[in-house]
Amino acid sequence: MEFHQNICPRNCYDTCSIVSTTHKGVLISVEGNPKHEYTLGKLCPKALDDVKKVYSPQRIRYPMRQRSRYSGFWERISWDEALTLISEKILDLKEQYGSTLPLALNKYSGNFGILHNAVDGLFRGIGATTRAVGSPCWSAGVEAQTLDFGTFFCSDPLDMAKAKLIWLWGVNPVWTAVHQMPIIFDAIDNGAKVVCFDTYFSATAARSHQFIQVRPGTDGLLALGFAKVLLEENLIDPDLGSYTLGHEEFLHYLKTEISLANCSEITGVSVSTIRELALEYGQIHPACIWAGFGLQRYTNGGQTLRAIDALGALAGHLGEQGGGVQYAQFETWRFSRAIQNPYHPSNRSSNADQTSIDLLTLNKQQPDRLLNINRFSEEALNCTDPPVKMLWISGRNPLSQDGNLQQWKKLINQLDLIVVSDLFHSKSSEAADLFLPITTHYEHWDLNAGYWHYWVGVNEPAILPVGESRSDLQIAWDVSSQLNKLKPGSCTFPTSGDEKETLLREINPQMLELLGLENSVDILKGPIRAKFPRTAWENQTFSTPSGRYEFFSAQAANAHFSPLPIFVPPLSPSSNAPLRLLTPHHYSTINSQAYALDTHKTQYVLHLAPELAQDYDLVAGELAQIWNDLGVLDVIIEPGFGILTDVVVIFQEHVAGNSPLNCLLGAPLTDMGQLTLGAPGLALNETFVNLRKL
């Protein structure tokens, strides 16, 4: 038996540390790493299913070419054939248009790990290309906290055990962050009260002391209502003026613009409950708010999180052990990013002749063409000089996740070549010409960090690649090599290398200091906690331009936002689509990534209030349809407790053979995201549908 250290690469709060066991080169089991302070040797079902996933008969093991898009007629080809097809198309387009802008990359975080970004470096090495920027996930919240704090940063999640009051606001850790629940239970055992705020009665609500149902998109107004009570009851932090900017302007806004009666009417929370909760929050120390990503997936999402941040500041909870407002962090990702930058000195390989060096200089002068990842198809169709003609999809499944599917179909029709790199076929690969099989994290080196906890570690290969699968890094090297064989100097990305050495180059001096290491090879010994204080902003010194927490943000004003946190109403339904559709995560999936289930559903389950089912003459188990101007989806009716009468809920779980859930999704954008991530986020929760009986 041999043991190996791995890190789950899924886009998840927990970023679990794994110990894998192999026997004669075969992966036989995975278990949690007991040396990891946060995950403590425990894994969720998604990770525990990894052995089955690695050896799944559905996994694609060889490069494949589809005879015609959507035909399902795939034929195995060699890597040489695949690399030649890709490279020849790149060179043909460059010659035809006199530019590399017709080449487009649509990549995100289907698998975390710094070496997965090799395809970014490949495209930068080719020249100025068309790139997706932004995030479908957390854009508005990231920007809101950046405006307020100067960067988005959270306390060590273990710090939550010290709280005496925990507000879980728009987050469902029982399903989506299972390792946080023991910490919350420790706080409960020590006398803490837990309040769950959500739009529906979740599994986390069932384990909380109190559930507060909030009308979708009105959480920011509720936070402002709480702040109004703090003001009226003289529960404002007396030291507020010493570490904040603009608190007087914000208090004036609360006095003149916020009415508790109006707040109650819009949010659905009674005035008495607002007062009761606000008094608890103002009087109990330490008090922690965990703001989930779902809160900011509205057209007013950034303002919502700014209002919640402001509430934490007013009550004096910022910087206190066990308190504060927690969202996420990216401070543990201070890697060199050499893998994404062909100009980085460490990427200068022996094949960097004068031609490629000249190209390097030229590339620096020509900017990429950047498209919002959440409106990628629409914006790509508007690119005419030159048009987008080739698309590479990596770490994403846009045809299962993006809005505006009709626009995607139009874009697909204009493309000469579509390449998908993945483990399994997907809605996106149905439209592809080439499928490149990638390795799982048990088959390659990588370096990973959390965006919730502070741990960083190496992922080492436990087995050889299954079939002919290759890592993202190896594929990028191979494409660069083939390009330079066909036309020397056409790509400045390295053409070969060593994965382990490439990984170690990502540990720059800043990371060495952050991790307390003497040299980069020390990271190979096991996961390490970054040396941040356990409590964010404990000295109440912030990273804003003023060095203070900013109620009033000049950066926001310059970006044409309100400089203060204010309430902006969410979108409203229409008579043709009177029901708001919410699509939260299921415990078995992360977006379209699912672990293998014993049974596969063939229809989505529509959860709705019994009164709403009765209005449409529907009963449990009956087949119905939800629809809007964009699409139609068959569903099975499931009336249930804790859902508002103008809201319907479908969890993102694996459903075989049905239309994708996003067939109903347009592309409404969040209010924020442009400043920090290059584009606003996707307002998923602003989707409206109608319902009919079949």
MITOR-296273 format. One line per field, with one value per residue (C-alpha): x, y, z; residue number from 0. Coordinates in nm, 3 decimals. Example, Ala and Ser with C-alpha at 12.3 -4.5 7.8 and 13.67 -1.06 7.14 Angstrom:
# residues 2
x	(1.230,1.367)
y	(-0.450,-0.106)
z	(0.780,0.714)
num	(0,1)
# end
This chain:
# residues 694
x	(0.000,0.113,-0.032,-0.048,-0.160,-0.429,-0.658,-1.014,-1.021,-1.396,-1.514,-1.626,-1.582,-1.406,-1.114,-1.062,-0.724,-0.725,-0.510,-0.541,-0.435,-0.304,-0.211,0.004,-0.069,-0.446,-0.641,-0.837,-0.958,-0.966,-1.013,-0.976,-0.638,-0.647,-0.353,-0.567,-0.696,-1.018,-1.136,-1.003,-0.999,-1.357,-1.485,-1.822,-1.996,-1.870,-1.507,-1.577,-1.709,-1.381,-1.259,-1.574,-1.529,-1.166,-1.251,-1.602,-1.689,-1.837,-1.503,-1.344,-0.999,-0.883,-0.895,-1.221,-1.356,-1.728,-1.837,-2.092,-2.199,-2.478,-2.464,-2.315,-2.098,-1.757,-1.449,-1.121,-0.820,-0.457,-0.311,-0.097,-0.412,-0.588,-0.289,-0.242,-0.608,-0.593,-0.259,-0.343,-0.669,-0.493,-0.234,-0.495,-0.707,-0.405,-0.309,-0.665,-0.740,-0.392,-0.470,-0.510,-0.825,-1.051,-0.924,-1.143,-1.098,-1.390,-1.245,-1.342,-1.303,-1.457,-1.141,-0.933,-0.556,-0.299,-0.169,-0.516,-0.447,-0.191,-0.442,-0.446,-0.072,-0.101,-0.344,-0.130,0.167,-0.019,-0.092,-0.380,-0.691,-1.055,-1.101,-1.384,-1.346,-1.548,-1.721,-2.063,-2.019,-1.928,-1.859,-2.094,-1.999,-1.627,-1.661,-1.886,-1.638,-1.349,-1.523,-1.591,-1.273,-1.025,-1.017,-1.240,-1.107,-1.269,-1.167,-1.036,-1.357,-1.250,-1.291,-1.669,-1.668,-1.607,-1.926,-2.217,-2.452,-2.426,-2.637,-2.624,-2.749,-2.825,-2.591,-2.671,-2.359,-2.540,-2.537,-2.257,-1.991,-2.022,-1.698,-1.825,-2.118,-1.914,-1.765,-2.113,-2.228,-1.928,-2.045,-2.397,-2.257,-2.085,-2.414,-2.434,-2.764,-2.787,-3.030,-3.079,-3.195,-3.306,-3.575,-3.685,-3.665,-3.329,-3.150,-2.948,-3.265,-3.382,-3.070,-3.086,-3.255,-3.455,-3.550,-3.621,-3.779,-3.684,-3.847,-3.591,-3.367,-3.470,-3.197,-3.016,-3.322,-3.356,-2.994,-3.067,-3.374,-3.158,-2.914,-3.200,-3.290,-2.928,-2.936,-3.267,-3.157,-2.815,-2.635,-2.382,-2.017,-1.895,-1.552,-1.698,-1.547,-1.193,-1.176,-1.452,-1.518,-1.859,-2.054,-2.231,-2.358,-2.476,-2.656,-2.827,-2.945,-3.086,-3.269,-3.424,-3.471,-3.532,-3.872,-3.922,-4.283,-4.171,-3.888,-4.132,-4.377,-4.110,-3.901,-4.188,-4.030,-4.243,-4.136,-4.131,-3.897,-3.672,-3.644,-3.589,-3.312,-3.144,-3.135,-2.973,-2.718,-2.635,-2.608,-2.442,-2.067,-1.908,-2.163,-2.082,-2.263,-2.183,-2.311,-2.360,-2.299,-2.670,-2.735,-2.546,-2.692,-2.949,-2.940,-2.889,-2.646,-2.351,-2.564,-2.705,-2.363,-2.252,-2.558,-2.472,-2.109,-2.232,-2.451,-2.149,-1.949,-2.222,-2.258,-1.883,-1.839,-1.559,-1.226,-1.367,-1.277,-1.567,-1.745,-1.741,-1.898,-1.761,-1.793,-1.476,-1.110,-0.847,-0.544,-0.408,-0.371,-0.067,0.117,0.358,0.105,0.399,0.186,-0.048,0.223,0.452,0.650,0.752,1.130,1.080,0.891,1.178,1.269,1.557,1.335,1.287,1.473,1.478,1.152,0.962,1.122,1.007,0.659,0.672,0.735,0.455,0.208,0.273,0.162,-0.161,-0.439,-0.672,-1.035,-1.224,-1.585,-1.809,-1.819,-2.189,-2.273,-2.003,-2.211,-2.390,-2.071,-1.880,-2.148,-2.099,-1.727,-1.691,-1.345,-1.232,-1.507,-1.466,-1.400,-1.247,-1.351,-1.172,-1.383,-1.191,-1.306,-1.658,-1.985,-2.147,-2.423,-2.545,-2.480,-2.495,-2.798,-2.908,-2.887,-3.031,-2.733,-2.502,-2.658,-2.597,-2.236,-2.179,-2.303,-2.041,-1.743,-1.496,-1.367,-1.486,-1.253,-1.365,-1.122,-1.299,-1.340,-1.689,-1.918,-2.145,-2.398,-2.105,-1.924,-2.242,-2.165,-1.789,-1.570,-1.284,-1.281,-0.949,-0.947,-0.793,-0.657,-0.821,-0.634,-0.514,-0.312,-0.118,0.072,-0.101,-0.106,-0.429,-0.561,-0.897,-1.111,-1.277,-1.011,-0.642,-0.480,-0.251,-0.110,0.028,-0.169,0.054,-0.021,-0.124,-0.165,-0.059,-0.305,-0.602,-0.608,-0.444,-0.568,-0.330,-0.311,-0.408,-0.043,0.074,-0.190,-0.077,0.286,0.187,-0.016,0.268,0.513,0.301,0.245,0.617,0.687,0.444,0.560,0.859,0.807,0.428,0.383,0.594,0.445,0.693,0.682,0.781,0.876,0.833,0.499,0.654,0.915,0.648,0.445,0.737,0.799,0.456,0.583,0.727,0.899,0.568,0.413,0.721,0.680,0.305,0.346,0.654,0.870,1.241,1.222,0.955,1.019,0.897,0.542,0.572,0.564,0.193,-0.078,0.018,-0.193,-0.113,0.007,-0.286,-0.441,-0.748,-0.966,-1.000,-0.937,-0.845,-0.653,-0.936,-0.689,-0.830,-0.698,-0.915,-0.763,-0.838,-0.717,-1.061,-1.380,-1.565,-1.938,-1.884,-1.678,-1.534,-1.443,-1.811,-1.906,-1.645,-1.796,-2.139,-2.271,-2.414,-2.119,-2.330,-2.494,-2.854,-3.150,-3.223,-3.528,-3.472,-3.645,-4.018,-4.209,-4.443,-4.796,-4.654,-4.393,-4.529,-4.309,-3.946,-3.737,-3.457,-3.198,-2.980,-2.712,-2.800,-2.588,-2.486,-2.357,-2.155,-2.333,-2.325,-2.059,-2.224,-2.100,-2.241,-2.577,-2.741,-3.051,-3.071,-3.372,-3.516,-3.714,-3.635,-3.839,-4.025,-4.064,-4.346,-4.591,-4.899,-5.120,-4.951,-4.991,-5.358,-5.397,-5.270,-5.468,-5.149,-5.075,-4.755,-4.588,-4.776,-4.597,-4.611,-4.418,-4.250,-4.184,-4.097,-4.005,-3.670,-3.767,-3.982,-3.893,-4.087,-4.097,-4.244,-4.449,-4.339,-4.536,-4.343,-4.315,-4.130,-4.163,-4.328,-4.634,-4.472,-4.146,-4.060,-3.738,-3.542,-3.221,-2.927,-2.904,-2.814,-3.103,-3.055,-3.214,-3.397,-3.355,-3.087,-3.212,-3.056,-3.289,-3.504,-3.217,-3.152,-2.847,-2.944,-2.635,-2.552,-2.488,-2.121,-1.818,-1.668,-1.407,-1.257,-1.319,-1.358,-1.731,-2.055,-2.182,-2.483,-2.808,-2.931,-3.205,-3.375,-3.528,-3.907,-4.134,-4.495,-4.643,-4.892,-5.048,-4.984)
y	(0.000,0.352,0.676,1.011,1.363,1.524,1.824,1.828,2.078,2.142,2.502,2.458,2.632,2.333,2.253,1.923,1.766,1.403,1.096,0.852,0.489,0.293,-0.071,-0.172,0.156,0.139,0.393,0.191,0.443,0.804,0.948,1.279,1.395,1.408,1.654,1.926,2.151,2.246,1.932,1.704,1.379,1.399,1.417,1.488,1.234,1.411,1.339,0.994,0.899,0.986,0.629,0.555,0.880,0.808,0.468,0.547,0.378,0.714,0.892,0.992,0.839,0.935,1.239,1.233,1.406,1.448,1.396,1.676,1.887,1.744,1.418,1.213,1.031,1.052,0.880,0.820,1.004,1.030,1.316,1.404,1.440,1.649,1.878,1.922,2.009,2.272,2.418,2.435,2.612,2.867,2.939,2.947,3.200,3.411,3.421,3.479,3.769,3.899,3.863,3.605,3.776,3.519,3.267,3.267,3.108,3.052,2.923,2.926,2.720,2.382,2.253,2.470,2.443,2.689,2.458,2.434,2.790,2.666,2.718,3.089,3.099,2.914,3.169,3.459,3.297,3.281,3.653,3.888,3.667,3.692,3.606,3.562,3.778,3.811,3.543,3.379,3.310,3.589,3.912,4.155,4.036,4.053,4.410,4.515,4.394,4.547,4.885,4.849,4.684,4.742,4.371,4.075,3.876,3.659,3.529,3.179,2.971,2.812,3.159,3.121,2.878,3.179,3.359,3.404,3.492,3.354,3.478,3.241,3.475,3.320,3.025,2.653,2.490,2.166,2.099,2.317,2.359,2.053,2.106,2.433,2.269,2.106,2.449,2.602,2.319,2.388,2.748,2.627,2.400,2.708,2.898,3.064,3.131,3.057,3.243,3.138,3.396,3.254,3.266,2.906,2.661,2.492,2.202,2.463,2.641,2.311,2.301,2.664,2.819,3.059,3.082,3.419,3.400,3.698,3.793,3.737,4.032,4.235,4.125,4.457,4.648,4.413,4.487,4.858,4.807,4.639,4.931,5.175,5.000,5.014,5.387,5.436,5.226,5.388,5.062,5.213,5.137,5.446,5.416,5.412,5.746,5.627,5.358,5.433,5.689,5.835,5.697,6.029,6.034,5.675,5.748,6.042,5.810,5.568,5.852,6.005,5.720,5.397,5.320,5.004,4.978,4.995,4.753,4.504,4.532,4.473,4.206,4.011,4.027,4.184,4.506,4.331,4.062,4.324,4.503,4.185,4.058,4.398,4.434,4.091,4.177,4.509,4.376,4.034,4.019,3.858,3.825,3.679,3.714,3.462,3.609,3.348,3.384,3.355,3.693,3.879,3.693,3.968,4.291,4.467,4.207,4.436,4.687,4.402,4.292,4.652,4.697,4.381,4.492,4.830,4.660,4.471,4.793,4.992,4.731,4.716,4.354,4.409,4.282,4.106,3.741,3.526,3.821,4.021,3.973,3.670,3.620,3.467,3.543,3.504,3.612,3.255,3.259,3.488,3.258,3.389,3.315,3.230,2.955,3.221,3.459,3.360,3.681,3.552,3.487,3.131,3.047,3.139,2.804,2.705,2.737,3.111,3.224,3.583,3.533,3.426,3.704,3.955,3.805,3.842,4.214,4.242,4.060,4.305,4.587,4.424,4.386,4.089,4.138,4.087,3.964,3.930,3.561,3.599,3.745,3.571,3.442,3.772,3.977,3.729,3.757,4.133,4.092,4.155,4.300,4.027,3.776,3.496,3.177,2.929,2.856,2.658,2.569,2.469,2.420,2.523,2.390,2.706,2.529,2.390,2.700,3.018,3.220,3.316,2.967,3.098,3.330,3.039,2.840,3.132,3.160,2.787,2.812,3.075,2.896,2.696,2.491,2.420,2.242,2.110,1.972,1.773,1.440,1.352,1.452,1.745,1.976,2.182,1.889,1.804,2.114,2.053,1.930,1.803,1.654,1.653,1.413,1.563,1.399,1.395,1.540,1.187,1.188,1.515,1.762,2.080,2.347,2.449,2.682,2.752,3.061,3.010,2.856,2.951,2.621,2.575,2.248,2.037,1.780,1.494,1.226,0.894,0.699,0.729,0.904,0.684,0.599,0.876,1.162,1.451,1.733,2.086,2.181,1.898,1.984,2.348,2.243,2.007,2.266,2.517,2.256,2.169,2.534,2.600,2.290,2.407,2.768,2.845,3.134,3.124,3.064,3.181,2.942,2.667,2.355,2.110,2.093,1.919,1.952,1.936,2.202,2.420,2.392,2.488,2.803,2.924,2.948,3.298,3.482,3.632,3.284,3.152,3.426,3.376,3.003,3.034,2.820,2.847,2.714,2.601,2.227,2.241,2.269,1.905,1.787,1.851,2.116,2.435,2.708,3.057,3.281,3.518,3.619,3.410,3.722,3.942,4.314,4.255,4.583,4.768,4.880,4.828,4.811,5.093,5.415,5.583,5.290,5.291,5.095,5.301,5.356,5.631,5.503,5.748,5.449,5.356,5.711,5.721,5.399,5.566,5.368,5.523,5.599,5.474,5.133,5.187,4.969,4.923,4.703,4.375,4.302,4.227,3.949,4.015,3.892,3.644,3.514,3.576,3.330,3.380,3.070,3.001,2.732,2.673,2.408,2.049,1.851,1.610,1.863,2.175,2.338,2.076,1.861,1.564,1.255,0.923,0.842,0.502,0.637,0.908,1.132,1.209,1.517,1.815,1.845,2.173,2.266,2.509,2.620,2.395,2.702,2.769,2.406,2.429,2.750,2.564,2.246,2.047,1.762,1.596,1.377,1.527,1.630,2.000,2.261,2.585,2.821,3.172,3.345,3.163,2.800,2.525,2.270,1.963,1.923,1.701,1.882,1.864,2.092,2.166,2.372,2.703,2.837,3.168,3.159,3.356,3.156,2.815,2.625,2.371,2.235,2.192,1.815,1.565,1.500,1.273,1.329,1.654,2.005,2.192,2.400,2.709,2.696,2.941,3.175,3.509,3.713,3.973,4.119,4.214,4.576,4.527,4.330,4.546,4.718,4.412,4.120,4.295,4.234,4.222,3.888,3.684,3.767,3.407,3.477,3.725,3.447,3.446,3.172,3.067,2.732,2.509,2.171,1.912)
z	(0.000,-0.076,0.058,-0.118,-0.030,-0.243,-0.224,-0.352,-0.642,-0.642,-0.615,-0.256,0.079,0.233,-0.006,0.172,0.237,0.123,0.181,-0.108,-0.094,-0.391,-0.438,-0.733,-0.905,-0.858,-0.652,-0.398,-0.138,-0.030,0.318,0.492,0.615,0.998,0.999,0.842,1.120,0.940,0.761,1.039,0.845,0.719,0.361,0.207,-0.022,-0.334,-0.244,-0.102,-0.445,-0.618,-0.677,-0.870,-1.059,-1.155,-1.302,-1.424,-1.755,-1.861,-1.823,-2.154,-2.177,-2.528,-2.756,-2.949,-3.260,-3.323,-3.684,-3.661,-3.367,-3.151,-3.348,-3.064,-3.319,-3.156,-3.291,-3.116,-3.259,-3.154,-2.957,-3.260,-3.469,-3.204,-3.149,-3.524,-3.578,-3.304,-3.409,-3.778,-3.705,-3.483,-3.752,-4.030,-3.843,-3.762,-4.129,-4.249,-4.014,-3.944,-3.575,-3.299,-3.165,-3.342,-3.080,-2.768,-2.427,-2.191,-1.865,-1.499,-1.182,-1.259,-1.097,-0.866,-0.860,-0.988,-1.264,-1.419,-1.534,-1.786,-2.066,-1.971,-2.017,-2.348,-2.488,-2.366,-2.533,-2.866,-2.869,-2.805,-2.788,-2.686,-2.319,-2.073,-1.761,-1.445,-1.243,-1.246,-0.878,-0.635,-0.828,-0.655,-0.308,-0.378,-0.500,-0.211,0.048,-0.146,-0.135,0.238,0.366,0.083,0.000,0.070,0.360,0.625,0.964,1.008,1.010,1.339,1.492,1.459,1.754,1.983,1.874,2.112,1.827,1.472,1.183,0.885,0.616,0.278,0.332,0.376,0.523,0.611,0.236,0.099,0.373,0.592,0.783,0.925,1.101,1.382,1.452,1.467,1.694,1.922,1.947,2.032,2.302,2.446,2.461,2.118,1.944,1.571,1.345,0.984,0.730,0.398,0.132,0.201,0.490,0.434,0.601,0.791,0.903,1.050,1.270,1.384,1.687,1.472,1.105,0.945,0.602,0.387,0.060,-0.220,-0.296,0.009,0.252,0.214,0.330,0.627,0.723,0.698,0.917,1.180,1.155,1.208,1.533,1.650,1.590,1.771,2.069,2.100,2.028,1.788,1.864,2.057,1.890,1.540,1.441,1.513,1.247,0.994,0.722,0.643,0.939,0.995,0.637,0.674,1.001,0.834,0.556,0.813,0.993,0.684,0.437,0.630,0.778,0.983,0.866,0.503,0.576,0.727,0.440,0.174,0.348,0.504,0.851,1.123,1.294,1.630,1.494,1.336,1.669,1.867,1.638,1.613,1.990,2.023,1.755,1.915,2.270,2.228,2.173,1.984,1.704,1.363,1.030,0.757,0.429,0.159,-0.214,-0.294,-0.130,-0.401,-0.701,-0.755,-0.951,-0.616,-0.477,-0.414,-0.226,-0.017,0.104,0.163,0.389,0.584,0.620,0.746,1.005,1.139,1.159,1.336,1.608,1.668,1.560,1.309,1.437,1.745,1.801,1.690,1.531,1.211,0.869,0.685,0.307,0.159,0.092,-0.176,0.025,0.041,-0.340,-0.350,-0.588,-0.852,-1.131,-1.356,-1.510,-1.649,-1.765,-2.053,-1.984,-1.642,-1.635,-1.509,-1.828,-2.060,-2.208,-2.432,-2.739,-2.676,-2.989,-3.113,-3.305,-2.995,-2.789,-3.049,-3.029,-2.652,-2.693,-2.950,-2.726,-2.445,-2.672,-2.792,-2.534,-2.515,-2.612,-2.286,-2.274,-1.968,-1.884,-1.801,-2.141,-2.334,-2.625,-2.678,-2.665,-2.881,-3.151,-3.148,-3.218,-3.590,-3.642,-3.636,-3.548,-3.294,-3.491,-3.245,-2.886,-2.615,-2.309,-1.997,-1.638,-1.741,-1.875,-2.013,-2.207,-1.875,-1.663,-1.869,-1.967,-2.318,-2.469,-2.796,-2.824,-2.753,-3.038,-3.276,-3.163,-3.207,-3.566,-3.653,-3.499,-3.706,-3.415,-3.060,-2.818,-2.478,-2.220,-1.949,-1.773,-1.894,-2.175,-2.091,-2.247,-2.371,-2.530,-2.722,-2.930,-2.954,-3.239,-3.023,-2.673,-2.487,-2.188,-1.875,-1.563,-1.223,-0.926,-0.843,-1.167,-1.170,-0.954,-0.842,-0.576,-0.409,-0.141,0.018,-0.027,0.313,0.539,0.542,0.442,0.140,0.013,-0.268,-0.461,-0.572,-0.831,-0.679,-1.004,-1.365,-1.598,-1.684,-2.054,-2.256,-2.038,-1.985,-1.733,-1.835,-1.805,-2.029,-2.289,-2.289,-2.336,-2.616,-2.806,-2.774,-2.897,-3.199,-3.286,-3.280,-3.489,-3.756,-3.736,-3.513,-3.273,-3.291,-2.918,-2.626,-2.370,-2.273,-2.489,-2.216,-1.854,-1.523,-1.339,-0.995,-1.075,-1.235,-0.917,-0.695,-0.902,-0.791,-0.431,-0.451,-0.163,-0.054,-0.022,0.158,0.418,0.439,0.499,0.722,0.491,0.425,0.069,-0.174,-0.143,0.217,0.083,-0.024,0.338,0.383,0.404,0.587,0.741,0.619,0.899,0.911,1.243,1.321,1.331,1.025,1.078,1.442,1.458,1.282,1.019,0.672,0.316,0.182,0.044,0.379,0.590,0.755,0.711,0.449,0.489,0.231,-0.061,-0.312,-0.529,-0.544,-0.632,-0.909,-1.049,-1.051,-0.752,-0.442,-0.216,0.078,0.122,0.014,-0.075,-0.444,-0.510,-0.697,-1.027,-1.014,-1.190,-1.480,-1.547,-1.798,-1.552,-1.200,-1.009,-0.904,-0.971,-0.723,-0.806,-0.497,-0.475,-0.393,-0.148,-0.427,-0.679,-0.737,-1.027,-1.306,-1.137,-0.967,-0.793,-0.912,-0.758,-0.728,-0.901,-1.163,-1.183,-1.523,-1.416,-1.201,-0.882,-0.838,-0.472,-0.405,-0.138,-0.096,-0.153,-0.487,-0.595,-0.507,-0.710,-1.017,-0.936,-0.888,-0.648,-0.527,-0.787,-1.078,-1.396,-1.482,-1.674,-1.586,-1.873,-1.981,-2.306,-2.314,-2.259,-2.114,-1.847,-1.738,-1.359,-1.091,-0.830,-0.466,-0.229,0.087,0.401,0.415,0.060,-0.027,-0.251,-0.533,-0.530,-0.674,-0.600,-0.804,-0.656,-0.892,-0.882,-1.151,-1.389,-1.688,-2.025,-1.952,-2.084,-1.890,-1.601,-1.754,-2.056,-1.855,-1.770,-1.933,-1.847,-1.586,-1.423,-1.068,-0.980,-0.896,-1.011,-1.284,-1.066,-0.900,-1.139,-1.472,-1.519,-1.316,-1.192,-1.297,-1.116,-1.120,-0.867,-1.098,-1.310,-1.348,-1.480,-1.519,-1.420,-1.595,-1.549,-1.819)
num	(0,1,2,3,4,5,6,7,8,9,10,11,12,13,14,15,16,17,18,19,20,21,22,23,24,25,26,27,28,29,30,31,32,33,34,35,36,37,38,39,40,41,42,43,44,45,46,47,48,49,50,51,52,53,54,55,56,57,58,59,60,61,62,63,64,65,66,67,68,69,70,71,72,73,74,75,76,77,78,79,80,81,82,83,84,85,86,87,88,89,90,91,92,93,94,95,96,97,98,99,100,101,102,103,104,105,106,107,108,109,110,111,112,113,114,115,116,117,118,119,120,121,122,123,124,125,126,127,128,129,130,131,132,133,134,135,136,137,138,139,140,141,142,143,144,145,146,147,148,149,150,151,152,153,154,155,156,157,158,159,160,161,162,163,164,165,166,167,168,169,170,171,172,173,174,175,176,177,178,179,180,181,182,183,184,185,186,187,188,189,190,191,192,193,194,195,196,197,198,199,200,201,202,203,204,205,206,207,208,209,210,211,212,213,214,215,216,217,218,219,220,221,222,223,224,225,226,227,228,229,230,231,232,233,234,235,236,237,238,239,240,241,242,243,244,245,246,247,248,249,250,251,252,253,254,255,256,257,258,259,260,261,262,263,264,265,266,267,268,269,270,271,272,273,274,275,276,277,278,279,280,281,282,283,284,285,286,287,288,289,290,291,292,293,294,295,296,297,298,299,300,301,302,303,304,305,306,307,308,309,310,311,312,313,314,315,316,317,318,319,320,321,322,323,324,325,326,327,328,329,330,331,332,333,334,335,336,337,338,339,340,341,342,343,344,345,346,347,348,349,350,351,352,353,354,355,356,357,358,359,360,361,362,363,364,365,366,367,368,369,370,371,372,373,374,375,376,377,378,379,380,381,382,383,384,385,386,387,388,389,390,391,392,393,394,395,396,397,398,399,400,401,402,403,404,405,406,407,408,409,410,411,412,413,414,415,416,417,418,419,420,421,422,423,424,425,426,427,428,429,430,431,432,433,434,435,436,437,438,439,440,441,442,443,444,445,446,447,448,449,450,451,452,453,454,455,456,457,458,459,460,461,462,463,464,465,466,467,468,469,470,471,472,473,474,475,476,477,478,479,480,481,482,483,484,485,486,487,488,489,490,491,492,493,494,495,496,497,498,499,500,501,502,503,504,505,506,507,508,509,510,511,512,513,514,515,516,517,518,519,520,521,522,523,524,525,526,527,528,529,530,531,532,533,534,535,536,537,538,539,540,541,542,543,544,545,546,547,548,549,550,551,552,553,554,555,556,557,558,559,560,561,562,563,564,565,566,567,568,569,570,571,572,573,574,575,576,577,578,579,580,581,582,583,584,585,586,587,588,589,590,591,592,593,594,595,596,597,598,599,600,601,602,603,604,605,606,607,608,609,610,611,612,613,614,615,616,617,618,619,620,621,622,623,624,625,626,627,628,629,630,631,632,633,634,635,636,637,638,639,640,641,642,643,644,645,646,647,648,649,650,651,652,653,654,655,656,657,658,659,660,661,662,663,664,665,666,667,668,669,670,671,672,673,674,675,676,677,678,679,680,681,682,683,684,685,686,687,688,689,690,691,692,693)
# end
